Amino acid sequence: MPYAFTEMGIAMLSSVLHSQVAVDANIRIMRAFVATRHFFAANAQMFQRIEVIEHNQLALTTRQEDTDKKVEQILKRLDDNNTAPTQGIFFDGQIFDAYTFVSDLIRSAKKSIVLFDNYVDDTVLTMLDKRKPKVSATIYTKSITKQISLDLAKHNAQYQPVDVKPFDKVHDRFLCIDNTVYHIGASLKDLGKKWFSFNRMEMTAKELLGNVK
């Protein structure tokens, strides 16, 4: 490793070495130290400004990173369809608003849709047609009438099939979008005709469907 002398070390060395070469070298080195001090003294304000700029740049970079993280979280929530309201009420006459709300939920499904509704008709089948391709749709209803059987057969002959199964143990309406469960206060065919509420439940669709027997 190389050796390095401080300014004081050079001065001490000068008192030991007396040759002309050593003296000349020491003088040049001392002049270099003096010039360096003068340079730093003359440019102290500039160095201070550089330090402030570096500090501000570091703070700006930190804020930018925080902003990027927040933007990423927002985009992720939008991508995960977590911006849908978790609860609310639709009043009578808000037929289109209620219809749009449920339609948007159906469009958001990525894998499966499961509906528990004892009063379904062909309008419910039409609403389920808004789902993405390859998204399965299943309806559990109290009884499968001849009319719904006829509507279902004609529907499935032309559009993505909907599976309808009998299930008479449910009073309320539940709409499962992938693994998320919504409690819907009205049958899908009657949305907006009377007051009804909706609520996104803590229970998952997997837990709910685990009770279907």
C-alpha positions in Angstrom: 0.0 0.0 0.0 1.3 3.5 -0.7 2.3 5.9 2.0 0.8 9.4 2.3 2.0 12.4 4.3 -0.1 15.1 5.8 0.9 18.8 5.6 2.3 18.6 9.1 4.2 15.4 8.2 5.9 17.1 5.3 6.9 20.0 7.5 8.4 17.6 10.1 10.2 15.8 7.3 11.8 19.0 6.1 13.6 19.3 9.5 15.3 15.9 8.9 16.1 15.9 5.2 18.6 18.6 4.2 19.6 17.8 0.6 18.7 20.3 -2.1 16.4 17.7 -3.9 14.5 17.0 -0.6 14.2 20.8 0.1 12.9 21.5 -3.4 10.4 18.6 -3.2 9.2 19.7 0.2 8.7 23.3 -1.1 6.6 22.1 -4.0 4.5 19.8 -1.8 3.9 22.6 0.7 2.9 24.9 -2.1 0.4 22.3 -3.3 -1.1 22.1 0.2 -1.4 25.9 0.3 -3.0 26.0 -3.1 -5.4 23.3 -2.1 -6.5 25.3 1.0 -6.9 28.4 -1.1 -9.1 26.5 -3.6 -11.4 25.1 -0.9 -11.6 28.5 0.8 -12.4 30.3 -2.4 -15.0 27.8 -3.4 -16.6 27.0 0.0 -19.9 28.6 -1.1 -20.0 26.5 -4.2 -19.3 23.3 -2.3 -22.0 24.2 0.2 -24.5 24.7 -2.7 -23.5 21.3 -4.2 -24.2 19.7 -0.8 -27.6 21.4 -0.6 -28.4 20.3 -4.2 -27.4 16.7 -3.3 -29.5 16.8 -0.2 -32.5 18.1 -2.1 -32.0 15.6 -4.8 -32.0 12.8 -2.3 -35.2 14.1 -0.7 -36.8 14.4 -4.1 -35.8 10.9 -5.0 -37.3 9.6 -1.7 -40.6 11.5 -2.3 -40.7 10.2 -5.9 -40.2 6.6 -4.7 -43.1 7.1 -2.2 -45.3 8.6 -4.9 -44.4 5.7 -7.3 -45.4 3.2 -4.6 -48.7 4.9 -4.0 -49.5 5.1 -7.7 -48.6 1.4 -8.0 -51.0 0.5 -5.1 -53.8 2.5 -6.8 -53.2 0.8 -10.1 -53.1 -2.6 -8.4 -56.4 -1.8 -6.7 -58.0 -0.8 -10.0 -56.7 -3.9 -11.6 -58.0 -6.0 -8.8 -61.4 -4.4 -9.1 -61.3 -3.2 -5.5 -62.8 0.1 -6.3 -66.3 -1.2 -6.4 -68.5 0.1 -3.5 -68.6 -2.3 -0.6 -72.1 -1.4 0.5 -75.0 0.9 -0.3 -78.7 1.3 -1.1 -80.6 1.7 -4.4 -84.0 3.4 -4.2 -87.1 2.7 -6.3 -86.7 4.1 -9.8 -82.9 3.6 -9.9 -83.4 0.8 -12.3 -80.5 1.7 -14.6 -78.1 2.5 -11.8 -78.7 -0.8 -10.1 -78.6 -2.7 -13.4 -75.2 -1.0 -14.2 -73.8 -1.8 -10.8 -74.5 -5.5 -11.0 -73.4 -5.6 -14.7 -70.1 -4.1 -13.7 -69.7 -6.7 -11.0 -70.4 -9.4 -13.6 -67.9 -7.9 -16.0 -65.2 -7.9 -13.3 -65.3 -11.6 -12.8 -62.1 -13.4 -14.0 -63.0 -17.1 -13.3 -66.5 -17.7 -12.0 -69.9 -16.3 -11.1 -72.3 -18.0 -8.7 -75.8 -16.6 -8.1 -78.2 -17.6 -5.3 -81.6 -16.3 -6.4 -84.9 -18.0 -6.0 -86.6 -15.8 -8.7 -84.7 -15.9 -12.0 -85.9 -15.4 -15.5 -84.5 -14.9 -19.0 -83.4 -11.3 -18.1 -80.9 -12.8 -15.5 -79.5 -15.0 -18.2 -79.0 -11.9 -20.5 -77.3 -10.1 -17.6 -74.9 -13.0 -17.1 -73.9 -12.8 -20.8 -71.9 -9.7 -20.0 -69.2 -11.8 -18.3 -65.9 -12.4 -20.0 -65.3 -15.4 -22.2 -64.4 -18.6 -20.3 -65.9 -17.3 -17.0 -68.3 -19.9 -15.7 -71.7 -19.0 -14.4 -73.9 -21.0 -12.0 -77.3 -20.2 -10.6 -78.8 -21.8 -7.5 -82.6 -21.3 -7.4 -85.5 -22.8 -5.4 -87.1 -24.6 -8.3 -86.4 -25.0 -12.0 -89.7 -24.3 -13.8 -90.6 -25.4 -17.3 -90.2 -21.8 -18.5 -86.7 -21.3 -17.1 -85.7 -24.8 -18.5 -86.9 -23.7 -21.9 -85.2 -20.3 -21.7 -82.0 -22.0 -20.4 -81.9 -24.5 -23.3 -82.4 -21.8 -25.9 -79.9 -19.5 -24.3 -77.2 -22.2 -23.9 -77.6 -23.2 -27.6 -76.4 -19.8 -28.6 -74.4 -18.2 -25.8 -71.9 -19.2 -23.1 -73.7 -21.8 -21.1 -75.2 -21.1 -17.7 -75.6 -23.9 -15.3 -78.8 -23.8 -13.2 -79.2 -26.0 -10.1 -82.0 -26.5 -7.6 -81.3 -25.3 -4.1 -84.1 -24.4 -1.6 -82.2 -23.6 1.5 -81.5 -19.9 0.8 -83.9 -17.0 1.4 -81.7 -14.1 0.5 -79.8 -13.3 -2.7 -76.0 -13.8 -2.9 -73.8 -13.0 -5.9 -70.3 -14.5 -5.8 -67.8 -12.8 -8.1 -64.7 -15.1 -8.1 -64.0 -15.5 -4.4 -65.9 -12.3 -3.3 -69.5 -12.6 -1.9 -72.1 -9.8 -2.2 -75.4 -9.9 -0.4 -78.0 -8.5 -2.7 -81.3 -7.4 -1.2 -83.3 -7.9 -4.4 -83.6 -10.5 -7.1 -81.6 -9.6 -10.2 -84.7 -9.4 -12.3 -86.2 -6.8 -10.0 -83.3 -4.4 -9.5 -84.3 -0.8 -8.9 -88.1 -1.5 -8.7 -88.1 -1.2 -4.9 -85.5 -0.1 -2.3 -82.8 -2.7 -1.7 -79.3 -2.8 -0.2 -76.1 -4.6 -1.1 -73.1 -5.5 1.0 -69.8 -7.1 0.3 -69.3 -9.8 2.9 -66.2 -10.9 4.8 -67.0 -14.5 4.0 -65.4 -15.9 0.9 -67.2 -17.6 -1.9 -65.3 -20.8 -1.1 -66.6 -20.7 2.4 -70.1 -20.0 1.3 -70.2 -22.8 -1.4 -68.8 -25.2 1.2 -72.2 -25.1 2.8 -74.0 -26.1 -0.4 -75.1 -29.7 0.0 
